[in-house]
Amino acid sequence: MTYWGQGSQLFGRDRELTEVTSRLLDPGLRGVVLLGAEGIGKSYLAAHAAEHLSSMMAPYYVSGSPVLSRMQYGILSTYLGSTTAADMESPLAVLRTVRAHFQRLTETSGMQTLLVVDNAQHLDEASAHLLTQLAMSGELRLMVISRARAPRIHELLSLARDGLLARVDLGPLSAQAVHEFCVSALGGPVLQASSTVLHRMSRGNPLYVKELLTGARLQQRLVERNGAWFLTGESDSADTPLADLIKTMLASRSPAERSVLETTALAVRLPRSVVSAVSDDEAVRSLVIDGLLEVLPDRDESAHLVQPLHEEIIRSLVPAARSAEIRAKVLSRYDPKTLIDSKEPSGLDILLRHAEWALDCGEQLGPEDLLAAARAANDMGDAARGMRFAAAVRPLPFRREADVELAVAYARQGSYGRARTQLDALKSGTDDAGAWTQLSMRRAVFTGALMLRQTNAEGRTLTALSERWVEAATALAVRADASAGTPAGVRAGAELLAAAALLLDGSYTEARSCLAGLATQEAPDPEQALVFHGLYAEVLTACGDVEAALQQAQDAADLLDASSGQLWSYSGFVFVRHAFALLHAGRFTQLEQLAARVHSGPRHLLTAMGGTLGVIEGALEIHRGRLHEGLRRLRPAVESLRDWDPELLLPYALGLAGYASAVVGDGTPAAGSGSRMTAPGYTGPRHLWLTAQAYAAAAEASQSTEGPTPDRLAALAAEARAAGLLSSEKDILELCLAVGDLAQVGRLAELTADLDGGEARALHTYAAAVASGNPDRMVAAAEDAIRAQKYLVAVESIGHAIRFYGNHGNLRRQRALIQQLRRRREELAGVTVSYLSPSLHLVRLTRREHEIVDLLLSGATTKDIAGHFTLSQRTVEGHVYRIYVKLGISRRADLDAAYRALEPGPRTASLL
């Protein structure tokens, strides 16, 4: 059996489990045929189905094997112990013996017999025929488990076509099911991007997921920090037990089929005509039927392996000499350079694969080809490939450009020390390494600028780098043409770096003016245009002009999409700026869609951006008010960012996680805390740093037993306002109200009146309603907040109305609103009053009240509780009365439902 569940859990198969059990209970059917690929979880699902039916059916198991398939009635030999050699010659005698055996079992158990036939693809013909006869007799229920293409179960499948057996095809697991399996298998939260990578590598095959987890842990590519798990890179799938499975699969195929598999694995993708010419078209058809090969409906009918792991492992199994032989055959019929002008990123990727293939075969590629491949790989964000191609450049005249690409690759991987050493060596090196070109100089400068940003350098350092670039580029141009001046692209690039330097210093107003001036100029190339739009989107978002920011972010995203993969290295840069613009605009559904596109993007980029993506997903849930879900996303993201933080989001992530942890009561180390944000020299962008500090202050305020402490939050809001960072001020003022500081409600109403976006509108309606003191407006504001997906704001708004009615003695109206909260919990996305500030004490239960509720639910009387706490019974009855008021009930019978509806459940030491 293939056990892929964890313990007794079954992930992502609820629908199939229900279908199998219901079909087995259907009186009009004789059983089920369960079909699926190897490792897909057929046996485990069947075991769960049998367990679910164990009170009605007695299961008995048999399992086929290649050895038993060569024996007549091999799989049923257990039930033929008394059969003579003469009987074995008579199918009717054998059938009678088996039927008699199961009749005795039925009489003994008193339940209907369920015969589970596992690995039925190894049935011998006699056993298959006998099982068909048993099914037709109706004396037992049959559950047959087999791979999809198994010739010897054709009789059983004919019963399914005739309606006597139900056919259930088991497909791959969903991405969410794989994530849940990973969490269970590893025993802690898992970065969503990492589980997505595993899902895509395995194509949802549970056995493959399990082996990938094991291999990644052994290779230290899957690491655990503070109880949270994340991938630091893709594991070598060839170094896992899966390699043995693939070897077995290859051994079972014909020589022509093996040739097709090897050819497509080595080349990644080829026109079908080429594969058929190199191997055999009949073999291609056979592999397509078996689901191992797919032919795309494009112009060339491109063929590729369906399972990515098959591709990687088969490639590793092909000897170098055999690989060279296949390559020679492919190149005699196909020129991969025709893909250079391809508009699809896959064309560039395949071209790079052919360059890798040449190196694997020991071929000597020209230095120009290697440099082009190194640049292309680096531009695609694939630093490992870029490094390999650049290191293979040998001739001295090309070494300077190759060394620049090595520095670019090191920087893309976060190895800033090695990148800096590489660039410093180029400055002091001799001309033997080759002359500088404008292209290599620009790439070196942009890499240096990236490292300065990543290391939180001062703006003047970046300005100095820009000035040296202009000077050197001008001198280079003059050497080629004495009348030349500074190249236009260099001037534009230097102005971009000047704006970036202002951002490093936190001077957003000045940076906005600088970028506004550049907006009137035409960018010299797509790369600089993308950087301009990304920087402008960041500035506009921080300053509160989110609609203009969205346009700039979309322009950057359009350039990225149109680049055929050549600007993919900027994917994280563009994603973060686009995401924050959507976040502050309140376009939460669009932000979810943007994150989903990243999850479906190139695997190497998803791995590199995993922590960044997790922070954005967590921030989205925090903005909605879904703090439990936000913290679940943030915990592994924080640990991933400690390892690699390309967008400097760690301080912001720690602030978010610390706040969510304090409010929902999760005390695990991985949840983060505000005190960890004070790492010297590591603050990240100023607007995010101010917001991070505000979340840390709100975390402290939410845990205070002395009421809100507004000074720190108010000071941060004033600092953001003075710097023109209105989006940060908005977030900070929202936190002020969340911790109960109503002195800021007027400023929040005033600020959000002038800001764009659905989030600002919902906050304005909320703040204005609270400032008015009108409970009807507060309830109406809650409706607006729900429509804007600001669920915590909705609960807070109703909480203020409940408090108002409580203070004015209108207990009937107060109770009605509390009941409304309980009824609408699903609509409020699970956000409960437990998240509210202690200052809204008429809604939120105190710690003592929680303890009393727990005792009441366990069956204790008020007298028992009085004795437990050494209180008078009257005092306990007063507590119970206040609990009933807060929960909107009037009798003990409603306590359990009301309490569970308004509270998130017991607080635990771990939030997975």
N, C-alpha and C positions, 0 to 999 in steps of 0.2 A: 504493500500500500504506500501511497505517497501522502505522508502527513505533512501538511504545510500550515495548519492552524497552530495557535499557541494555546496549550492546555486544552480546554474543551471549547474554545471559541472558534467560530466559523466566520470568516470575514468576507463581506461582499457577496454572499450567496443566499441571502434570505429568500429571494424570489425563486431561485432554483430549488431550494430545500422545500419550500411550500409546494411547488409544482410536483416534485418527486413523491412526497408523502401523500399528496392528494390523489395522484394517479395510482399509487399502490392501493389506496383505499377505495378506488372507484370500482364498484361491482361489475361494471361493463368491460373492465380491462383485466388482463392476466398478469400485468407487470410493466416494467420500464426498461428501456434500453438507454443507457447513459453514455454518450459519446463525447470525446474531446481529445485534445493533443496530449502528448506525454507531459506529465508534471503539472497539468492544469488543475488538479485537485479532485478528480472523479472519485477516487477511492475514499477520500476523506469526507466528501459530501455524502456518499453512499452510507458510510459508517454513521454519520449524524442522522440520516434518514431512518436507518434501522433502529438507532437508539430512540428516536422520537416515537417509533411505532412499537417499541419493545413491550408495551402493556397489551398489545393486540396481536402481534406477530412474533413468532420465534425465529430469529435469523440463524442461518447456517451458511458458512463461507467456503468457497472453493476458489482457487486461483490458478490460472493457466501459466505456462512457461514454455520456452522453446523446446525443452526436453520432452515435456508432456505432450506437446503438439505432434510429436512423432509416434505416439502410442495411441492405439485405438481405445477410446473411452478414457484417455489418460487423466483428464481433469476430474472425472467422476469415479476414479478407482477406489476412493475412500468408501463409496457406497456399494461396492461390488465384491466385498470380501468372501461371500458364500457362493459366488458364481463359479461354475465349472468351466473347463475349457470348451466343452460342447456348447454350453449356454452362450459363451462369448461369440459363437458363430451365428447366433440368432438375435437380431436386433429386437425382436418381440420379447424374447426371454430376458434380455438385459433391461428393457423398459419395464417389464413386470417386476423385476428385482428392485429397481430403483424406486418404483412407485410404492412397492410394499414397504421399503425402508422408510420413506417419508410419511406413509400412513401411520406407521408405528410411532414416529416422532410426534406427529400431530396428536395422536391419542394420548401420548405420555405428557405432552406440554399443555394440552387443552387449548392451544391457540393455533391459528393458521400458520403454516410454514412459509418462511420467506427465504428463498435460495438466492444468495448473492454470488454472482459469478464474476470475479475480478480478472483483469487481463484476458478478456475473451478474444482478443486478437490472436491469441495462441491456441484457440480451440482446434481440435482435430475434427474432421468432417463427421465422424460418427457421434461425437459428443454434441456437436452443434445440432445434428438431426434429432438426437434424443431430447435435448433441452427444448427444441421446438415442439416435440410431442407432449412433453410435460406441461408446457405453457398452454397448449391447446386443450389439454384435459381439464384445466381449471382447478386441479387439486392443490395447487400451491401458488404462491406469488413468486415471480421471477424478477430479479434486478440484475441485468447484464451490463457490465462495465467494459468498455472497449475504446480503442483509438478509432478515429473516424473511418479510416480506409482499411478495413479488415475483410478480405474476401470470404472467409469462412463463416461469417455471421450473416450471410445474405439471406438465409432462411428466416432468421430471427427478425431481420429488417423487413422482410416481406410481411411478417405478422404485424409490424408497426404500420406498414402501408395499408394493411387490411383492417386496422383499427383494433387489433387484439392486444397489442403492446403499445405503450406510449414512448415515443422517441423524444429524448431531451438532449439537446446539444449544449455542451458546456463551453462557454467562451472565456476570454481572458478577464482578469480582474480589472476593475476600474482603478483609476489613480487614487481615489479616496480609500478604497479597500486595501490597496498596497500600503498606503500611509498608515492605516490602522494596524495592519499586520506588522509593519516595521516598529511602531510604537510598542506593540505588545511583545514582540520578539526581543527588543532591546531593553525594555523595561523603563523607558523614559521618553520625554518629548523628542521628536525628530524634526529637523528642519524640513519644511514642506517642499522646498526646491530639491532637497536631497532625495526624498522619497519619489518625487516626480522623475528624477534622473533614473532611479532604480526601476521605476515602472516602465519607462521608455526603453531602457536597456533590455529588460526582460519581456517586453510586450505583454505585461500582465500575467506572465506564467508564474504561479506561486513557487514552484520548485526552483526556478531560475532566481527569483527574488531571494529565496533562502540562501542559495549558494553564493549569490552576489554579496549578501550581507556578511556571510562567513569570510569570503575572500577579501572583502574590503577591510574588515577588522584585522585580519592577519597581516595585510599589507599596510596597515596603519593609514589607509585612505578614509576610513570611517572612524572618527574619533569621538570620544566622550569627554565633555568638560562640564563640571558641576551638574552632572546628571542628565545633560542634554547631548544629543547626537547630531552630527553633520558630516558631510563629505568634504574632504579637502581636494579631492580629485577623483577621477574614475579609476577603478581598480583594473588590474590586468586580468581579464577574464580567462586568458589562456592558462593562468596559474590557479585554477580552481577545479574541483571535481567535475564541473561541466565539460571540461575538455574530454574526459573519458566518455561521457554521453555522446559527444559529437563524433568521437572516433568510432563508437559503435554504430552510430547512424551512417557514417560514411562507409563502413564495412558492409552495411546492408544494401547499399546502392550499387547499381551496375557501373562498370568502368566509364561509360559515357556520361552517366549522371554525376559521377564523382568529378569528372573533368569540367562539367558545367558549373558545379558548386565551387570548385577551386578557381575557375576563371572569373566568375562573378564576385567571389570573395576578394580576390586580389585586385580587381579593377574597380570595385564598388558598384559601378553601373556601366553597362554597355548596351549598344543597340542589339536587339534580338538577332538581327541578321548576322552580326559579328559572332555572337555566342554560338549560334547554330553552325556557322562555318568553322569555327575553331573546334567545336565539340560535335553536337548532334541535335537536330531539331526535335526528334522524338523524345530524347532525354529532357529537353526543355519542357515539352508538353507534360511529360510525366511528373516533373518536379512542380510545375504550376498546379496540376491536379492535386498533388499531395500537400500543397500549401507551403512549400519550402521556397519557391521562387515566385516573384510577381513580375508581370509585364505591364508597364505603365501605358496609359492611352495617349502618349505623346507622339510627336512626329516620327521618332526613331523606334518606337515600341521598346523603350529602354527596359532592360531586365536587371533586377537586383534581388538579393536575398531578403526574404520577409523578416527574418529574425536577426537583429543587429549582432547578437552574441554569436550566432553561427558564423557570420562574416568575420568577426575578429578572431575566433578560435580556429576556423579553417585556415585563415591566412597564416596563423602561427604554425600550423601543422605542415604546410607545404615546404619541402626542402628548397634551398636556394637555386639549385640547378633546375629543378622542375619549374620553379617560379620564373626563371629566366627563359626557359623554353616556351612557357605559356605566353610570356610577355612578347617574345619575338613573333609568335603566331598572331597575337592581337594587333601588334603594330604593323604587320604586313597587310592588314585589312582595315585599319582604323587609325586616324591621326587625332590624338586627344587635344592638340593645339587648336582644333576647330572650335573648341569650347571657350577660347579666349574672349570672343565677342558675345558670349552668352549673357543674356539679361538676368538669368537665374543664379542665385548664390551657389546652388548645387553644381553649376558648371565650373566655377572657380574651385570649389572643393574637390571635384573629381580631377581637375587638372593638377592640383597639389598632390593628390593621391598617386597620380601617375609619376610625378617627380619623386615621391617617396619610394615608389615601387622600383624605379630605376636605381636609386641608391641602395635599396635592399638587395638588388641583383648585382651590385658591385660596379655599375656603370659609372662612367665619368661624365657628369653634366658640365656644360660650359659655365663659366663664372657669371655671365650675363643672365643665363637661365636660373642659376641658383640665387642670384640677388633678387631677381624678379619674384621667385618663389618665396624667398624670405620676407620681402616686403608685403606680398599678398597674404601670407600666413599671419604676420603681425597685424596687418590691417583688418583681418578677420577676427582678431582677438585670440588667435591660436598661437600662443607664445612658444609652446614646446616645438611645434613644427618650425616656427620662425628661427628658433635657435639652431635646430638641426641643419636647416638649409644654409644659414649664415656661417656656421662652423665648417661647412664643407667647402667654402670658397678658399682656394689655395693661392692663386697668382697674386703677387704683391700689389700690383697696380689697383686691385679691387678690394684689398684688405680694409682700407679705411671705410668704405661704404658697408662692407660686411660687418665690421666692428660696430658701426652705428646701429645696424639691425640687431646685433647681439645686445647692445645697450637697450634698445627698444623692447626686446623680448624680456630682458631682466626686469625692466621697469613694469611691464605688463603683468609680470608674476609677483610684483611686490618686493623684488630683491633690489632695493634702491642702492644699497652699498655697492653691490657688484656693478649695477648700471652706472653709478657715479664713477667708480674706478675705471670702467671701460671708457667713459667720455673724457675723463681727465687724461688718460693715456693718449687719446687722440689729440688733445691739445698740445701735449709735449712731444708727440711723435715726429718722426721725420717724414719727408715727402715720399720715401720709399713705399709707404703704405698706399700711395695713390693720392691724387689731388682731391680736394673738396669739390663737390658739386652743389648747386643751389638746393637740389632735392635732399641730399644727405645732410646738408647743414640745417635745413628747416626741420628735418626729422629729429636731428640731435637737439635742436633748440626746444621743440615741442615736448620732447621727452624730458629735458631738463626742467621745463615749466611744470610738467606733471609731477615730477619728484618734489619740486619746491612746494607745490600745493599740498601734496600728500604729507609733507613733513612740517606743515604749519609755519612755513617761512614768512618773513616780513615782506611786504609789498616791494620795498626798495630793492630787495635781492632779485626779484623777478624783473623789475625795471632795468637793473644793471645787465641782466642776461639779454634783455631785449635790445638794449643799446649796443652791446657787443655784437649781436647778430646783425643789426643794421650796418655796423661798421665793416664787419667781415664780408657780408654779402655784397656791399657796395664795392669793396676792394676786389672781390672776385669778378664782379661784372666789368669793372674798369680794366682788369687784366685781359679780358676777352675783347673789350671794345672801349677804347680810351674816352669816347664821348658818352659812354653809358653812365647812368646815375643809379640810385637805389632802385632795385626792381620793384614794380608795383605790388607784387604779392608779398614782398618783405615788408613794405610800408604798412600794408593792411594788417599783416600778421603782428607787427610791432604794436599797432594801435589796439588790437585785440588783447595782447599781453598787458598793455597798460590798464585796460579795464579789469583784467583778471587780477592785476596787482592791487587795484583799489578794493576789490572784493576780499583779497587776503587781509587787508587792513580793516575790513568791516565798514568801509566807506560806501554804502549802497547808494546814497543820493548822488554822489559824484560819479560812481560807476554808471548810474542810470543816464546821466547827462552825456557821459562819454559814449555809451552804446547808442543813445539816440542820435548822436552825430554820425556814427558809423552806419546807421540804418539808411541813410541817404546815398550810401556808396554801394557799388556792386561788388560782391565778394569775388576774389580772383579764382577761387576753386570751391568745389563742394565741401571739402574738409573745413576750410575757414568759415564758410557760410554756416555749416552745422554748429561749429563752436560759438559763433556769434549768436545764433538763435537760442542755443542752450544757455549761454550766459545771460542774455537779455531776459529769457523766461525766468531764470532764477531771481534776477533783480526785481522784475515786475511782480512776481509772486510775493517776495518778501515785503515789498512796499504796498501790497494790498490791491494792486491793479490786476486781478486774476483773469479777467476776460482777455486783456491784451497779452498776458502771460500765456494763456492757453493757445493763442494764435501763434506766438513764437515757438512754443513747445511743439505744436503740430507741424510747423514748418521744419523744425529739426527732425522730427520723426519721419516726415515725408522724404527728406534727404537721405535718411538712414535706410528707409525701405527701397529707395530708388538706386541705391549704391551697388546692387548686385553682390553684397557682402563685403565690399571694399572699405566700408566705414563701420563695420561691426565692432571694432575695438572701442567705439564711442557709445555702445549700447547702454552701458550702465549710466554714463553721463546724461544721455538723453532721457532714459527711463526715469531717473530720480527727479529731474526738473519737470518732466511732464506729469509725473505722479503727484508732486507737491502742488502743482497748479490745479490739478483735478481735485485734490484733497481740500484745498482752501476754497475752491469754487463750490464745494458741496456736491460734486458730481461723483458720488460714491459708486454707483453702478458702472459708470464708464471706467473708473479706476480698477474695479474688479476685472473688467474686460481687458484692460491694459495688462494687468498682472497675469491673466490667463494667457495672453499672447507671449509673454516672456516664458511661461512654463512650457509652451509648445515650440519655443525657439531652439537654436542650436544647443546641444547638450553641454559643450564646453563653456559656453557663455552662461548657461543656467547654473552650472557648478560654481563659476567664478562670481556670479551675482547673487548666489543663494542667500547670504546674510543680508545683503542690501534689500532684496525682494522681501525677505521675511520681516524686516523693519517696516517697510511700506505697508505690507499686509496688516501688521500689528497696529500701526498708526491709524489705518483706516478703521479698524474695529474700536480703537480707543476714541476716535472722533465720533463714532456712532454711539458710544457709550457701552458697548459690549466688552466689558473689561476682562471677563474670564477668557473669552475667545482671543482678545488682543494679547493677553499675557501668554496664552498657549503658543501664539505665533512668535512672540518676542523672546521667550526663554532660549530656544535654540539659536535664534538670530543673533542675540547678544553674544553668545559663545562663539558663533561663527565669525562675527566681526572682530572679536579679540584676536582671531587668527589672521584675518584679511579684511580690511575696511577701506575699499577703494574710494568711497564717497564720503568718508569721515563722518559716518552716522552714529558711531558708537556712543558718544556722550548723549545724543538725542535719544537713542534707544534705551540707554540706562535710565534716563529720566522718565520715559514712558513706562518702562517696566517697574521702576520703583514705585511710581504712583499707583499703577494697577495692582501691584502686589499689596500695597498698604491698604487699599480700599477693599479688595476681595479677601484679604486675610491670608495670603499665601506667603509663607516665610522661608521658602527655599532659597539657597544661595544664588541659583541661576536666575531667579526672578530679577535680580539687580537691585541696586539701591542708590540713592542720590549721593551717598558719601563716596562712591567709587568714581564719581565724575571728575574728580579734581586731579587727574593725571597731569603733571606739568607739561605745558606746551601742546596739549592735545584737546582742543576745544571744538574744532570743526567750524563750519560757517557760522557767522555771528548770530544770524536770526535763529538758527537751530539751537545754538548754545544758550541763548536767552530763554527759549522755550524749554529746553532741558532743565535749566535751573529752576524754572517756574514749576515744572512737574515735581522736582525734588522737594521744593518748598511746600507744594500742595500735599505731597505724601506725608510730610511731617505734620502739617495742619490737620490732615484727616485722622491722624492717630492721637492728636492732642485731646486730653480730657478737660481742658480749660477753655474750650471754644476756639474759634478761628484766630489765627495769628496773621493779620493782613499786611503787616508792614513790609515783609520781604516780597510778597507777590505784588503789592502796590508799587514798590520801588522798581521791580523788574518791568512792570507795565509802563511806568514813566520813562524808563531807560529806552525801551523799545519805541515809544512814541517820539522821544527826542531824536532817535536815530532814523526815524521815518519807516520803521519796520512794523507796519500796521497789521500785517497778518500775525506776527508774533504777539503784538499787543492784544489782538482779538482772542487768541488762544489763552493768553495769561488772564485776561479779564473773565473769560468763561470759567477758568479754574478758580478765580476769586469767588464767584457765585457758587461754584460746586462745593467749596469748603465753608460756605456760609457767610462770606463777607459781602453784605448787601450794599456797602458804601460805594461799591464800584458799578452798581447797576445803571446809574445815569450815564456814566462814561461809555459803558458797553452799548447802551441804546444809541447814544450819539455817534459812536464810531461805526457801528454796523449799518446805520442809516445811509452812510456814504460808500459802503463797500458792495462789490458785486458778488453774485453767487447765491445759491440756495442755502448754504450754511449760514452766511451772514444774515440773510432774510429771516431764517428761523430764530437765530440768536437775537435779532432786533425785536421781533414780536415777543419773545420770551422776556427780554430785559424790560421792554416797555410795559408789559403786563405786570411784572413784579413791582416796577416803580409806581404803577398806578394804584396798587393795593386792591385791585378789583379781582375777586376770585373767578368771576365768569370769564374775564379776559385771560386769566391764567389757564383755565381749562381750554379755552379756544386756542391759546398759544401752544398747548400740548398737542393739539390736533395738527397744527402746522409743523411742529417738530417731528411728529411721526411721519408725515409725508416727506419731510426732508431727511428721514432716517437718522435723526438726532434723538435716539431713544432715551438716553439718560436725561437729556434736557426736558423731554416730555414728562418723565417721571418726576423730575425736580419741579417742574411747573405745577403738576398736580399736587405734589407735596406741599408747595407753598399755599395752594388753595386749601388743602386739608388743614394745614397749620392755622390759616386764617379762620376757618370755621370752628376749629377747636378753641382758639383764643376768644371767640365770640359766643361760645356755648351752643353752637348749632351742631349738636352731635348727630342728628339725623342726616344732614347734608354731608357731614364729615364721613360718616359710615358709608354712605352711598358712593362717595368718591373712592374710598378704600376698596369697596367691592368692585368698582369699575376697574381699578388697577389689577385686581385678581383675575377678573374675567378676560382682560386684554393682555395677559402676560405674553401669549404667543405673538400677538401683534406688536408688542414692545420688544420682540426678539430676545426674550428671557431676561431683560434688564429689570431688576427688582429694587424695592425701597431700601434694601440692605446696602446699596451703593451710596445712599444719600448722606449728606453731612450730618454729624451728630446734632447740629443746631436745629435740624428739622425733627426734633425729638418726639413730636406727636405722631410720627409715622414709623420711625425706626425703633426696633426693640433694643433695650439695653442688654448688657451682658447678663445681668441677673434675671431679666425677663426671658432671655433665651434658655437659661438653666431651668427656670420654672416650667416653661413650655415642654422641655425635654422630659421633665419628671411627670407632668400631666399626661403626656402622650404615652409614657410607660405604665400608666395606670394609677399613679400616686394620687391620694386625696390631699386637700388643702391642709388637713391635720398632719399628714405624713410630711408634706413639704415644710410646714412650720417647724416640725421637729428636726428635719434635716439641716435647716439653716439657723436653728435656734431663734426663731421669730415667733411672734404671736400669730394665731390663726387669722385674726382680723387684718394684720399687715399683709399676709399672703393673699387674702381675699381681695385686698386693694390692688395688689400687683396683678391678680388675675383679671380684675375689672378693667384696668388700664390696657392689658394685653388684648382683651376682647374689643375694646374701643379702637385700638390701633389696627387690629385685623378686620374690623368691620363685621363682627359676629356678635351673637347674643347668647349662644349656648355652646356647651362643651363638645357636643356632637360634631360641630362644624370646625373645631380647632385644627384637626390634622390637615384637612384640605386647604383651609385658609392659610395656615402657616407655611405649608409647602409651596403654595402659589406665590407668596410674597417674599419668601426667602430662597436663596440659591441652593440650600441644602447644607449638610454638615461641612464645616471647614476642615480641610485635610492639610497634612504637611507636604503634600505634593499635588501639583496641578498638571496633568498630562495633556 
